[in-house]
Amino acid sequence: MTQWLGYLGAVGMIMVGAGLNAPAEPAEPAPEPVVVAAPVAPPTPAMDPSAAQNNAPSGG
């Protein structure tokens, strides 16, 4: 188990280090958060708690 944990930890640190040390790839990670933030904004207004309560079935 300890060997697996050490291996996974080393791989994680290597991956994180590669992502932070790669100066030519900042162009790729930048568009991702922007694209994710765009679609997340529109759905929020449609999910108003009041609308959800109004759509709940009545006790009849």
C-alpha positions as CSV (number, residue, x, y, z in Angstrom):
1,M,0.0,0.0,0.0
2,T,2.7,2.4,0.9
3,Q,4.4,1.8,-2.4
4,W,1.2,2.6,-4.3
5,L,0.7,5.8,-2.2
6,G,4.2,6.9,-2.9
7,Y,3.9,6.1,-6.6
8,L,0.6,8.0,-6.9
9,G,2.0,10.9,-4.9
10,A,5.1,11.1,-7.1
11,V,2.9,10.9,-10.3
12,G,0.7,13.7,-8.9
13,M,3.6,15.9,-8.1
14,I,5.1,15.3,-11.5
15,M,1.9,16.1,-13.2
16,V,1.4,19.3,-11.1
17,G,5.0,20.3,-11.7
18,A,4.7,19.7,-15.5
19,G,1.5,21.8,-15.6
20,L,3.1,24.7,-13.6
21,N,6.5,24.5,-15.3
22,A,5.1,24.4,-18.8
23,P,5.5,28.0,-20.1
24,A,4.2,27.3,-23.6
25,E,0.9,25.8,-22.4
26,P,-0.7,28.7,-20.5
27,A,-2.8,29.3,-23.7
28,E,-4.6,26.0,-23.3
29,P,-5.7,26.2,-19.6
30,A,-6.9,29.8,-20.0
31,P,-9.7,29.1,-22.5
32,E,-11.1,26.2,-20.4
33,P,-12.2,28.2,-17.3
34,V,-13.6,30.9,-19.6
35,V,-15.7,28.3,-21.5
36,V,-16.8,26.7,-18.3
37,A,-17.8,30.0,-16.7
38,A,-19.9,31.0,-19.7
39,P,-22.4,28.1,-19.7
40,V,-22.6,28.1,-15.9
41,A,-23.9,31.7,-15.8
42,P,-27.1,31.3,-17.9
43,P,-28.6,28.2,-16.2
44,T,-28.4,29.9,-12.7
45,P,-31.2,32.4,-13.3
46,A,-33.5,29.6,-14.6
47,M,-33.0,27.6,-11.4
48,D,-34.6,30.2,-9.1
49,P,-35.8,28.6,-5.8
50,S,-39.2,30.3,-6.2
51,A,-39.7,28.7,-9.6
52,A,-38.9,25.3,-8.1
53,Q,-41.4,25.8,-5.3
54,N,-44.1,26.9,-7.7
55,N,-43.5,23.8,-9.9
56,A,-43.9,21.5,-6.9
57,P,-47.1,19.4,-7.1
58,S,-49.9,20.5,-4.8
59,G,-51.3,18.2,-2.1
60,G,-54.3,17.3,-4.2
